[in-house]
Amino acid sequence: MLLAADYLYEVAEKITSNDLKTIKKVGINPTYITDTYNLKAS
């Protein structure tokens, strides 16, 4: 499993401003981010 920081770097280009607002609201939650981008990627 990738480290959260590495994963964020990988998906940084895909993160929209709306995603950033959500991340700020919930805090950096690696599980949330991983689940979100796994769903988008599949």
Residue frames as qw, qx, qy, qz and C-alpha x, y, z in Angstrom:
[[0.000, 0.888, 0.460, 0.000, 0.00, 0.00, 0.00],
 [0.387, 0.532, -0.030, 0.752, 1.31, 3.41, -0.95],
 [0.264, -0.348, -0.451, 0.778, 1.98, 5.97, 1.74],
 [0.162, 0.827, 0.493, -0.216, -0.65, 8.70, 1.88],
 [0.069, -0.777, 0.209, 0.590, 1.86, 11.37, 0.81],
 [0.219, -0.189, 0.781, 0.553, 2.98, 9.32, -2.19],
 [0.230, 0.518, 0.816, 0.117, -0.62, 8.64, -3.11],
 [0.085, 0.867, 0.261, -0.415, -1.53, 12.32, -2.87],
 [0.121, -0.578, 0.484, 0.646, 1.39, 13.13, -5.16],
 [0.255, 0.107, 0.879, 0.388, 0.17, 10.53, -7.64],
 [0.115, 0.660, 0.732, 0.126, -3.37, 11.93, -7.77],
 [0.165, -0.518, -0.165, 0.823, -2.54, 15.62, -7.28],
 [0.040, 0.090, -0.487, -0.868, -3.33, 16.46, -10.90],
 [0.245, -0.380, -0.817, -0.358, -6.75, 14.81, -10.59],
 [0.197, -0.508, -0.635, 0.547, -7.82, 16.65, -7.43],
 [0.053, 0.673, 0.404, 0.618, -10.43, 19.29, -8.20],
 [0.053, -0.383, 0.297, -0.873, -11.11, 22.40, -6.15],
 [0.739, -0.372, -0.130, -0.547, -14.25, 20.71, -4.83],
 [0.877, -0.086, -0.430, 0.197, -12.18, 17.74, -3.65],
 [0.386, 0.271, -0.420, 0.775, -9.80, 20.13, -1.91],
 [0.407, -0.438, 0.113, -0.794, -12.70, 21.75, -0.05],
 [0.895, -0.269, -0.254, -0.248, -13.87, 18.31, 1.07],
 [0.755, 0.092, -0.451, 0.468, -10.35, 17.33, 2.18],
 [0.081, 0.380, -0.342, 0.856, -10.04, 20.55, 4.18],
 [0.631, -0.406, -0.033, -0.660, -13.42, 19.89, 5.78],
 [0.952, -0.235, -0.156, -0.119, -12.71, 16.30, 6.81],
 [0.413, -0.727, 0.536, 0.113, -8.96, 16.66, 7.25],
 [0.403, 0.486, -0.741, -0.228, -6.38, 14.46, 5.55],
 [0.783, -0.127, 0.517, -0.322, -7.91, 11.03, 5.82],
 [0.002, 0.406, -0.820, -0.402, -5.88, 8.51, 3.78],
 [0.311, 0.246, 0.917, -0.042, -8.71, 5.98, 3.78],
 [0.381, 0.734, 0.354, -0.436, -11.19, 8.53, 2.46],
 [0.205, 0.723, -0.422, -0.507, -8.79, 9.68, -0.24],
 [0.135, -0.231, 0.931, 0.249, -7.84, 6.14, -1.23],
 [0.369, 0.424, 0.811, -0.165, -11.48, 5.02, -1.40],
 [0.342, 0.776, 0.136, -0.512, -12.48, 8.13, -3.36],
 [0.223, 0.670, -0.542, -0.456, -9.78, 7.75, -6.00],
 [0.250, -0.061, 0.959, 0.117, -10.12, 3.99, -6.21],
 [0.438, 0.575, 0.637, -0.267, -13.78, 4.53, -7.10],
 [0.327, 0.817, -0.100, -0.464, -12.93, 7.24, -9.65],
 [0.016, -0.542, 0.761, 0.356, -10.17, 5.13, -11.18],
 [0.315, 0.064, 0.946, 0.040, -12.32, 2.03, -11.59]]
